[in-house]
Amino acid sequence: SGSTLEMGTCLTNEYDVTGGKAQDFANGRAYWSANTGAFGLVGRINARYSELGGPASWLGYPTSSELKTPDGRGRFVTFEHGSIYWTATTGPWEIPGDMLAAWGTQDYEKGSLGYPTGAAVEYNGGLRQQFEGGYVFRTSNNQSYWVRGEISKKYAEDGIFAQLGFPTGNEKLINGGAFQEFEKGNIYWSASTGAHVILHGDIFDAWGAKGWEQGEYGFPTSDQTAITAGGQTIDFQNGTIRQVNGRIEESRHHHHHH
């Protein structure tokens, strides 16, 4: 709780730090600002906060002492502009406030994303932060979304970001699977077909005209790929749609009934 008992012996008088005061104890450091009040930090979270620059960092001042996560596996401290989460297996990682809110829509560490496993890193004009079960992205226009599970694994493959760009929303569940929308296309997933990329354009529209994944073609079973002469092709459960020389060619698999 950051109680005086846990903090141990007081080692210094209060001293000035950016925007407030600090005081050192045997087991940690207490921080105070007029806006936030006083909180004592200990252990790995305190060490990480110091590494980042303490109150001079983008996190600002602590707004809580160290708290137990509801699952009992970790600890966290809230700050003015984000939080630091720690577990024994993942270590302490800071999460910016907007990305924290996106993670929160998945029920924080209790959801399918789990705990952060690294810091948010610069990524194509935005930020990417890895979690145990996926990622949280801050897009280049300052929106934050999560990508999880098999969709996140497909999205993380080489070259896929260049094809799709940033997410434009979180994953949506659909009958039999899930999909997620990106700047230049979508990733669709179902248990039997896996996760596959389809790009916006004529092929996507032709598939859509037949009812998307709920229609006669079903879910994609391959990523949309380039073919010779500047065309594109993608396979579905029940057929293939190609674009060749600007024309759409649809071929359904015909199942013969005996």
N, C-alpha and C positions, 0 to 999 in steps of 0.2 A: 504493500500500500504506500510505500515511500514514507512510512512513519519514521520518527526520529530513531526508534529502536533499530529498525532495519538499516537505516542510513549509517549507523555507528557514530563514532566520535567526530565531533566538529573539528576540522583542521584549520580553517581560516575564518576570518571575519568576512562579512559580505563584501563583494567587490563589484565594480561597474562592468557590465558587458553591454553590447549593442542593445539599446532600448530597455535596459532593466538591470537586474542584479543577479549575481550567482554566489554560491557559498559551497565550499568543498567539505565533504565528509569522508570518513575512512572508506565507505562502500559506495559512494556515489556523489552526486552533485544536485543541489537545489537551485531552481531557477525562479525568478520572480519578475513579473512586469505588471504595470498598473492595470492593463486590460485583462490579464489572465489569472493574476494571483500567483501563489507560490506552490510549486510541485517539486518533489524529490524524485530523481531518476537513479536507477541502479543497474548494475550488470551490463549485459551485452547491448541492450537498447540504449543505455546511457553512453556506452562506448561508441556506438554507431552514430548517435546524435552529435557527439564531439567531433568524430571524423568528418562529418558533413559540414561542420562549422558552427554547431550549436545554434544559439539564437540569431546569429548572423546568416544562417542558411535559409533557403526558401521555406523550410518548415515553420519558421518563427518559434514562438514559445510553446512549451507544453501546456495543454489544457486538461490534463489528467495525470495522475501518478500511474505506475505500471499496473495494468489490470489483467486478470485471467481471461482468456477467451472462453466463450460458452462451452466449447468442446473439451476444455481442460488441457489441451495439448500445447497451447501457446500462451504468449503474453503480448500485450500491446500498450502503446501510449498514444494518445491523440495530441495533435499539435494544431496550431492556428491554420495551417495550410495542408495538412495531410496527417498520416499516422505511420508509426513504425510497428511492424508485426514480427515476432520472433517465435521460432520453435527450435528445439534441440537439433532437428535434422535439417532445417532450411536456413537457420541463421537469421539475423535481423535485417529486414529490408523496409525501406521507406516507400510509401505509396502517396503520390500527389492526390490532393483532395478530389479533383474531377474524376480521376481514375478509380479512386476509392468508392465514389458514388456508383460508378458503372459496375464494379465488383460487388457492391452491395445489392444490386438488382438480382444477383445470383446467390444471395444469402451469405455473403462474405466467405469466411473459411469453412462454413458448414455446407456450402454449395459445391457444385461439381468442379469449380476452379481450385478449391483448396487454398493453401498459403502461397505467398510470393516466394520464388526461389532465386530472385535476383533483383537488381535495381531497374528502374525504368531507364531505357537507353534510347538515344536519338535514332530515329528510324524514318527515312524518306520524308523529312520535314515534319515529322510528328514524334511520338514516343511509343515504345513497345515494352511491356513488362511481362516477364514469364511467371506463370503460376504453376502449381503442381499439375493442374488439369487443363491448361490452356494459356491464353494471353489476355491482357487488357491493352488496347490501343488507344492512344490519343491521336486523332487524325490530323492532317495538316491544316484543317480548318477548325481545330479545337473542339471536336466532338469526341466523346469516349465511349467505346464499345468493347464487349468481350467476345472472344472466339474460343470455343472449347472442343474437347474430344477429337473425333475423327476429322471434323471440318477444320479444326485448328492445325492438325497434322498435314492435311492437304495444302492448306494456306501457307504453311511454313516451308513447303517444298521449293527447291530452286526454280526461279523464273515465274512462279505463280503470282507474286506481288506485282511484277511488271505487267502481267496480263489483266489482273483484277483491280489493282489499286486498293485503297482503304475500305474497310467495312462502312456501310451507310446505315446500319442498324444491327441489333443483336440477332442471334439465331431465332428462327421461328419454327415451332413444331407443326408438322402437317401430318395428315393421315398416312401412317406407315413410315414416317421418317422426319427429316428436318431440312431446312435450307437457310442460307444466310445471303443477304444482298451486299454487293460490293460496288465500287464506282463503275466498273466496266463489265460486270457479269455476276453470276451467282455460283455458290457451291451447294449442291444437293447431296443429301445422304440418306440412305436407308440401310437397315441391317443386312439385307441380302445383296445390295449392289455396292456398298461402300460410298466414299465421298468423291464427287467428280465436279469438274469445272465446266460451265457453259457460259459463253460470252454473249453480251447484248448484241443484237443484230438480226439478220434475216433468218438464221437457223433457229435462234431463240423464239422469234415471232412465229415461225412455221410450227414449232413444237407447241407453242402457246395456243395457236389456232386449233390444235387438236386436243386441248385440255390439260397442257402441262403434264406433271407427273401422275395426275389422277386420270389422264386421258388414255388414248389408245397406244401411245408409245411407252408409257411408264417412266420410270426413273432412268437417268443416264447411267451407263455401265462403263463409259470411258470418259476421259477429259476431251473437250473439243480441241482438235489439233489441226495444224496446217497440212495440206496435201499439195502435191505438185501443181504448178500453174496457178499458185495464189489462192487455191480453194481451201475449204475447211470441212471437217467431218466430225461427227460425234455419233456414238452408238447408244442405243436405249435398250431397255428390256425387250421391247417388241419391234425393233427396227433400227434404221440408220437414217440420219438426215445429213445431206451434203450440200455444200454450196460450190458450184463449179462454173467458172466464167460468168459470175453474176446470177446464175440460175440456181434455184433450189431443186434438189432431187430427193424425193422421199421414197424409201423402200421399207415396207413392212415385212416382218417375218410372217410367213403364212403357216399356220399350224394345221396340219392335215388331220382330220378326225376319221378314224376307221370304225 
